[in-house]
Amino acid sequence: MFQLRMQSISFMSVTESVQNKIIFGPIHSRRFGVSLGIDLSPATKQCNFDCLYCELAPSATVDKQSNIISVDEIIAALKVHLHDKVDVITLTANGEPTLYPYLNELVDAINAIKGKTQTLILTNSATLGDEKVYKTLLKLDQVKLSLDAITPTIFKKIDRPHATIDVNAIIQKVIEFSKEYKGKLYIEILFVHGLNDTKEEVAKLNEVLHSIDATRVDLGTIDRPPAYPVAGVSYKELHELAQLFDNTLPIHIASRTHAEANQSSYRDEDIINTLDKRPLTQEDINLLFDNDTQERLKKLLEQDIVTTKQLDNIEFYIPTNNKHRKR
């Protein structure tokens, strides 16, 4: 078992080396709008997971941060970059942002200056069992929780968690949090080829998702060079996996960076059945429908047989007669 050598680092020394790395962006996120990022571990990776697909180099897991930046430093940097064109202030990290020991104080400080800008955190869900973290996340406008697998062995293979972490405990806290949280809750599932992309694992994810009150469930795959020699699934495979989830769930395919077109011809009834099973975005349609099918879709729109539905920043095509029953 690896052991990390703990170092005592003063706020001043951290400030000098990472001052310009705390804030990044703003960048335009298709899912979240114009995002201004805050890196809560700008100097080094500090995470309770060592995911196979991580874009950062492999690293021993930790259950707390040892290299810490101050709240004052973060707020000072945020004030320089925050403006009224920013949709969301996104809390993230080279690792897991909820390991930041002053997260509660930081969220309070951000809420005091953010105005109409929303707050968002991208977390792996593993610290929801910590009451202080749980209560802090309730103060945020948007929360994205990762949930890559339900089966413990698959979860451990993909996410390579710290020894103290149990996936069943995570699932229960995610469900509990979703019932209490009043903001926008997103669940993200990242598929790794040959691990969590089986019908059996999707069925387990599907069952758990029915107990979670989520605004949206984002399905993704590996888009960047991973830490370990694993592969993602193709866009076609991702679409097929999406079809396995219950059509009442707010499923959304998030990964398209390396999506390849697989255009096919669909009759009117096939278009309607496809959209009934899984609402599609324009990007999905460009990848899945050939030109003739896209023209048929336009006519269905004109006839009000198909309509669009906005979910946060994303527009979906959906059969008009089931617009009101979709989550």
C-alpha positions as CSV (number, residue, x, y, z in Angstrom):
1,M,0.0,0.0,0.0
2,F,1.3,3.4,-1.0
3,Q,1.8,6.1,1.7
4,L,2.0,9.8,1.0
5,R,4.5,11.8,2.9
6,M,2.6,14.6,4.6
7,Q,4.0,18.1,4.2
8,S,3.2,21.3,6.1
9,I,2.7,24.0,3.5
10,S,1.9,27.5,4.5
11,F,-0.7,29.5,2.7
12,M,1.9,32.0,1.6
13,S,4.1,29.4,-0.2
14,V,1.1,28.0,-1.9
15,T,0.0,31.5,-3.0
16,E,3.3,32.2,-4.7
17,S,3.3,29.1,-6.8
18,V,-0.3,28.7,-7.8
19,Q,-1.8,32.2,-7.7
20,N,-2.6,32.2,-11.4
21,K,-3.9,28.6,-11.5
22,I,-6.9,28.9,-9.2
23,I,-9.3,30.4,-11.7
24,F,-9.7,29.0,-15.2
25,G,-12.0,30.1,-18.0
26,P,-14.6,31.2,-18.6
27,I,-15.3,28.4,-21.0
28,H,-18.6,27.7,-22.8
29,S,-20.1,24.4,-21.6
30,R,-22.9,23.0,-23.6
31,R,-24.4,21.5,-20.5
32,F,-23.9,24.3,-18.0
33,G,-23.5,27.5,-20.0
34,V,-20.6,30.0,-19.6
35,S,-18.5,28.5,-16.7
36,L,-15.8,30.1,-14.6
37,G,-13.9,27.4,-12.9
38,I,-12.3,27.3,-9.5
39,D,-9.6,24.7,-9.0
40,L,-9.5,23.8,-5.3
41,S,-6.3,21.8,-5.7
42,P,-4.3,23.7,-8.3
43,A,-0.8,22.6,-7.2
44,T,-1.2,18.8,-7.3
45,K,-3.7,16.0,-7.7
46,Q,-5.5,15.2,-4.4
47,C,-8.3,12.7,-4.8
48,N,-10.1,9.8,-3.0
49,F,-10.4,8.1,-6.4
50,D,-7.8,7.0,-8.9
51,C,-10.1,6.5,-11.8
52,L,-9.0,4.4,-14.8
53,Y,-10.3,7.1,-17.2
54,C,-8.9,10.2,-15.3
55,E,-7.1,12.7,-17.5
56,L,-4.6,13.3,-14.7
57,A,-1.7,10.9,-14.1
58,P,-2.2,7.9,-11.7
59,S,-1.8,8.8,-8.1
60,A,-2.3,7.2,-4.7
61,T,-5.7,8.0,-3.2
62,V,-6.1,10.3,-0.2
63,D,-9.0,11.0,2.2
64,K,-8.0,14.6,2.9
65,Q,-6.0,17.5,1.4
66,S,-2.5,18.3,2.6
67,N,-1.8,21.0,0.1
68,I,-4.3,23.7,0.9
69,I,-5.1,27.2,-0.5
70,S,-7.0,29.7,1.6
71,V,-10.5,30.9,1.2
72,D,-9.3,34.5,1.1
73,E,-7.0,33.7,-1.8
74,I,-9.7,32.0,-3.8
75,I,-12.2,34.8,-3.3
76,A,-9.6,37.4,-4.2
77,A,-8.9,35.6,-7.4
78,L,-12.6,35.1,-8.1
79,K,-13.3,38.8,-7.8
80,V,-10.8,39.6,-10.5
81,H,-12.4,37.3,-13.0
82,L,-16.1,37.2,-12.1
83,H,-18.4,39.2,-14.4
84,D,-22.1,39.3,-15.3
85,K,-21.6,37.1,-18.5
86,V,-20.7,34.1,-16.3
87,D,-23.6,31.6,-15.9
88,V,-22.0,29.3,-13.4
89,I,-19.1,29.4,-11.0
90,T,-17.8,25.8,-11.1
91,L,-16.0,24.2,-8.1
92,T,-13.7,21.5,-9.3
93,A,-10.1,20.3,-8.5
94,N,-7.1,18.4,-9.6
95,G,-8.9,15.6,-7.8
96,E,-12.0,15.7,-5.6
97,P,-13.2,19.2,-4.7
98,T,-15.1,18.1,-1.6
99,L,-11.9,17.2,0.1
100,Y,-11.1,20.9,0.4
101,P,-11.3,21.4,4.2
102,Y,-12.9,24.9,4.1
103,L,-15.5,24.1,1.5
104,N,-18.4,25.3,3.7
105,E,-16.7,28.7,4.4
106,L,-15.8,29.0,0.7
107,V,-19.4,28.4,-0.5
108,D,-20.7,31.0,2.0
109,A,-18.1,33.5,0.7
110,I,-19.0,32.9,-2.9
111,N,-22.7,33.1,-2.3
112,A,-22.1,36.6,-0.7
113,I,-20.6,38.0,-3.9
114,K,-22.0,35.9,-6.8
115,G,-25.1,37.9,-7.5
116,K,-27.3,36.1,-10.0
117,T,-24.5,33.7,-11.1
118,Q,-25.2,30.1,-10.2
119,T,-22.8,27.9,-8.3
120,L,-22.0,24.3,-9.4
121,I,-19.8,21.6,-8.0
122,L,-18.4,18.5,-9.9
123,T,-18.0,15.7,-7.3
124,N,-17.5,12.0,-7.4
125,S,-20.2,11.6,-4.6
126,A,-17.9,9.7,-2.3
127,T,-17.9,12.3,0.6
128,L,-21.7,12.7,0.8
129,G,-21.5,10.5,4.0
130,D,-19.7,13.4,5.6
131,E,-22.5,15.5,7.2
132,K,-20.6,18.8,6.8
133,V,-20.0,18.2,3.1
134,Y,-23.6,17.0,2.7
135,K,-25.0,20.2,4.2
136,T,-22.5,22.4,2.3
137,L,-23.7,20.9,-1.0
138,L,-27.2,21.8,-0.2
139,K,-26.2,25.5,-0.4
140,L,-25.2,25.2,-4.0
141,D,-27.4,26.0,-7.0
142,Q,-26.3,23.0,-9.0
143,V,-24.6,19.7,-8.1
144,K,-23.2,17.1,-10.4
145,L,-22.7,13.7,-8.8
146,S,-20.8,10.8,-10.5
147,L,-22.1,7.3,-10.3
148,D,-20.2,5.0,-12.7
149,A,-21.3,1.6,-11.4
150,I,-23.5,-0.2,-8.9
151,T,-21.8,-3.5,-8.6
152,P,-19.0,-3.2,-6.0
153,T,-16.4,-5.1,-8.0
154,I,-17.0,-3.0,-11.1
155,F,-17.0,0.2,-9.1
156,K,-13.7,-0.6,-7.6
157,K,-12.2,-1.5,-11.0
158,I,-13.2,1.7,-12.7
159,D,-13.0,4.3,-9.9
160,R,-10.2,2.7,-7.8
161,P,-11.5,4.3,-4.6
162,H,-9.7,5.0,-1.3
163,A,-10.0,1.9,1.0
164,T,-12.6,3.6,3.2
165,I,-15.1,4.1,0.4
166,D,-18.1,1.8,-0.1
167,V,-20.3,2.1,-3.2
168,N,-23.5,1.0,-1.4
169,A,-23.1,3.8,1.1
170,I,-22.6,6.3,-1.7
171,I,-25.8,5.1,-3.5
172,Q,-27.8,5.6,-0.3
173,K,-26.5,9.1,0.3
174,V,-27.0,10.1,-3.3
175,I,-30.7,9.0,-3.0
176,E,-31.1,10.8,0.3
177,F,-29.4,13.9,-1.0
178,S,-31.6,14.0,-4.1
179,K,-34.8,14.0,-2.0
180,E,-33.6,16.9,0.2
181,Y,-31.7,19.1,-2.4
182,K,-33.7,22.0,-3.9
183,G,-31.3,22.9,-6.8
184,K,-30.5,21.3,-10.1
185,L,-29.1,17.8,-9.6
186,Y,-27.1,16.1,-12.4
187,I,-26.0,12.5,-12.3
188,E,-23.0,11.5,-14.6
189,I,-22.2,8.0,-15.7
190,L,-19.0,7.5,-17.6
191,F,-18.8,4.2,-19.5
192,V,-15.6,2.3,-19.9
193,H,-15.4,-0.4,-22.6
194,G,-15.7,-3.9,-21.1
195,L,-16.5,-2.8,-17.6
196,N,-19.7,-1.0,-16.9
197,D,-21.1,-1.2,-20.4
198,T,-23.0,-4.4,-20.0
199,K,-26.8,-4.9,-20.1
200,E,-26.6,-6.3,-16.5
201,E,-24.8,-3.2,-15.1
202,V,-27.1,-0.8,-17.0
203,A,-30.1,-2.6,-15.5
204,K,-28.7,-2.0,-12.0
205,L,-28.0,1.7,-12.8
206,N,-31.5,2.0,-14.2
207,E,-33.0,0.6,-11.1
208,V,-31.1,3.0,-8.8
209,L,-31.8,6.0,-11.0
210,H,-35.5,5.5,-10.4
211,S,-34.9,6.3,-6.7
212,I,-32.9,9.5,-7.5
213,D,-34.7,12.8,-8.2
214,A,-32.3,14.1,-10.9
215,T,-32.7,17.0,-13.2
216,R,-30.7,15.2,-15.8
217,V,-28.6,12.0,-16.2
218,D,-25.6,12.5,-18.4
219,L,-24.1,9.5,-20.1
220,G,-20.5,9.9,-21.2
221,T,-17.4,8.0,-22.1
222,I,-13.6,8.6,-22.4
223,D,-12.9,11.8,-24.3
224,R,-9.3,12.5,-23.3
225,P,-6.2,10.3,-22.9
226,P,-6.8,8.2,-19.8
227,A,-4.5,7.5,-16.9
228,Y,-4.6,3.8,-17.5
229,P,-4.8,1.7,-20.7
230,V,-8.6,1.6,-21.1
231,A,-10.9,2.6,-23.9
232,G,-14.3,4.3,-24.1
233,V,-17.3,3.2,-26.1
234,S,-18.3,4.6,-29.5
235,Y,-21.1,7.1,-29.9
236,K,-23.2,4.4,-31.5
237,E,-22.6,2.1,-28.5
238,L,-23.4,5.0,-26.2
239,H,-26.7,5.6,-28.0
240,E,-27.5,1.9,-27.7
241,L,-26.7,2.0,-23.9
242,A,-29.0,5.0,-23.6
243,Q,-31.8,3.0,-25.2
244,L,-31.5,0.5,-22.4
245,F,-32.6,3.0,-19.7
246,D,-36.2,3.5,-18.9
247,N,-37.7,6.2,-21.1
248,T,-39.1,8.1,-18.2
249,L,-35.6,8.9,-17.0
250,P,-34.0,12.2,-18.1
251,I,-31.2,10.6,-20.0
252,H,-28.8,12.7,-22.0
253,I,-25.7,11.7,-24.1
254,A,-23.0,14.1,-23.0
255,S,-19.9,12.7,-24.9
256,R,-19.6,13.7,-28.5
257,T,-16.0,14.9,-28.8
258,H,-14.9,11.9,-30.9
259,A,-18.4,10.9,-32.1
260,E,-18.5,9.3,-35.5
261,A,-21.6,9.7,-37.7
262,N,-23.7,6.6,-38.2
263,Q,-26.5,8.0,-40.2
264,S,-29.5,5.8,-41.0
265,S,-32.8,6.1,-42.7
266,Y,-35.9,6.3,-40.5
267,R,-39.6,6.3,-41.4
268,D,-41.9,8.8,-39.7
269,E,-43.1,6.1,-37.2
270,D,-39.5,5.1,-36.5
271,I,-38.6,8.8,-35.8
272,I,-41.5,9.1,-33.4
273,N,-40.7,5.8,-31.7
274,T,-37.1,6.7,-31.3
275,L,-37.9,10.1,-29.8
276,D,-40.4,8.5,-27.5
277,K,-37.9,6.1,-26.2
278,R,-35.1,8.6,-26.0
279,P,-35.4,12.4,-26.7
280,L,-32.6,13.6,-29.0
281,T,-30.7,16.8,-29.4
282,Q,-29.8,18.3,-32.8
283,E,-26.3,16.9,-32.4
284,D,-27.7,13.5,-31.9
285,I,-29.9,13.9,-34.9
286,N,-27.0,15.0,-37.1
287,L,-25.1,11.9,-36.1
288,L,-28.0,9.3,-36.3
289,F,-30.3,10.5,-39.1
290,D,-29.5,10.7,-42.8
291,N,-30.6,13.8,-44.8
292,D,-33.9,12.4,-45.9
293,T,-34.8,11.5,-42.3
294,Q,-33.9,14.9,-41.1
295,E,-36.2,16.4,-43.8
296,R,-39.0,14.1,-42.5
297,L,-38.3,15.3,-39.0
298,K,-38.8,18.9,-40.1
299,K,-42.2,18.0,-41.5
300,L,-43.2,16.3,-38.3
301,L,-42.2,19.5,-36.5
302,E,-44.3,21.6,-38.9
303,Q,-47.2,19.3,-38.3
304,D,-46.8,19.5,-34.5
305,I,-46.3,15.8,-34.2
306,V,-42.8,16.4,-32.9
307,T,-41.9,19.4,-30.7
308,T,-38.9,20.6,-28.7
309,K,-38.4,20.7,-25.0
310,Q,-35.8,22.8,-23.2
311,L,-33.9,21.3,-20.3
312,D,-31.5,23.9,-18.8
313,N,-29.2,24.8,-21.7
314,I,-30.1,21.8,-23.9
315,E,-33.0,21.5,-26.4
316,F,-34.4,18.1,-27.1
317,Y,-36.8,16.8,-29.8
318,I,-39.7,14.8,-28.4
319,P,-43.1,13.6,-29.5
320,T,-45.7,16.3,-28.8
321,N,-48.1,13.9,-27.2
322,N,-45.7,12.9,-24.4
323,K,-44.1,16.3,-23.7
324,H,-45.8,16.6,-20.3
325,R,-45.1,13.1,-19.1
326,K,-41.3,13.1,-19.6
327,R,-39.1,13.9,-16.6
